Amino acid sequence: MTSENEIKVTVRLFAAPREFLGKSEIEVTLSHGARLSELIERLSAEYPGLAKYLPYSKLAVNHALASPETALNDRDEVALLPPVGGG
């Protein structure tokens, strides 16, 4: 349960980040009013190995691509989308 001053977001992982952490999602508690950039900082601090994927990944909030300035809300779903190669 989160307090009124906190929000909880679910981070969905795909491809290499998912394999690296061995899980498909992470739940993160942040301060109310947090932005996507704060989530990125938290993920880098708590999962240092994940940090190498973040500069090359896109982030989507509730199925829409988002910028670091995007405000997060309680129960948002954030997808960490690594680059896709092929041809």
N, C-alpha and C positions, 0 to 999 in steps of 0.2 A: 504494500500500500504506500502510495506517495503522499507527501504532505501538500498543503496548498501552495507551498513555495517551490515545489519540484514537479517535474514532468518525467514520464518514462517513455522512451522510444525504443522501437525494435529495429535493429540493423540486420538486414538480410545480406548474406555473403554468397558469392558465386565464384566459380572457377578457382584460380590459384589461391586467393584469400581464404576461400572455403576449405580447400585442401590443407592449407598451411595451419589453420586453427582447428581443423577437424570438427567443425560445426557449421550449421547453415544459418544460424542467427545468434545475435547477442542482444541482450536487453541492457540499456544504459539509462541511468537516472541522472538528470541534469537540473540545473536551476530553472525556475519558471522564467521565460523570456529568452532562453538560450537560442543561439543561432547555430546553423550548420557548422560554421567554423569552429565553434566550441566543441561540438561533437567530434570533429576531426582531431582536434588537439587531445581530447580525452582518449580516443581510440589509439592514437600514436603513443600516448603515455602508458596506457594499460596493456597494450599489445605491441611492443616495439617492433616485432617482426612484421606486423601489418603495415607499419609506416612506409615501407618501401613500395607498396602498391598504391598508396593514396595519391601521390602526385600524378599518376597516369590513369586514374579511375574517374569516372563520372559518378555523380551522386544524384539520386532521384528521391524525392519526398512524396509519398503517396502516389507513385506512378508518374510523376512529372519531374523532368530534369530540373535541378535546383542549383543556385549559386551559394557560395559560402555565407552570404548575408541573409539567406532565407531563415526566417524565424521558425522554430519548432514548437509544436504543441503536444500536449499529452496524448499518448497512444499513436503518434505518427509512426509510419513505416518508412525507413530510409534504406534504399538499396545501394550497395556499393557495387558499381558496374565496372569491372576491369576492361581494358581495351580488348577488342576482338580482332583477330587477324585471320587471314585466309585469302582465298582467291580462286 
